């Protein structure tokens, strides 16, 4: 029973050390002073569809 408890404590310690090493060596981005332009997504800008309206024949008034 003591061997199992000792192994669990050792594995827990190793896991904690590895976790701290991963967190310490992780990539962190520094906040830059320059502001990047923000892109706003919305409805697409409709293109000039006047050609479709002109090409449709109007009914003649009799």
KASULZI-V298503 format. One line per field, one symbol per residue. phi: phi as a letter, one per 30 degrees, with the letter a starting at -180 (. if undefined). psi: psi as a letter, one per 20 degrees, with the letter a starting at -180 (. if undefined). burial: # if it has 24 or more other ideal C-beta (glycine too) atoms within 12 Angstrom, else .. Layout:
phi = ???
psi = ???
burial = ???
This chain:
phi = .dddddddddddddddddddddddcddbcdddddcddccccaddddddcddddddddcdddc
psi = hhgggghggghgggggghghgghhjqpppqpqhqpqpqpppbqqpprokhhhhhipqqqpo.
burial = ..............................................................
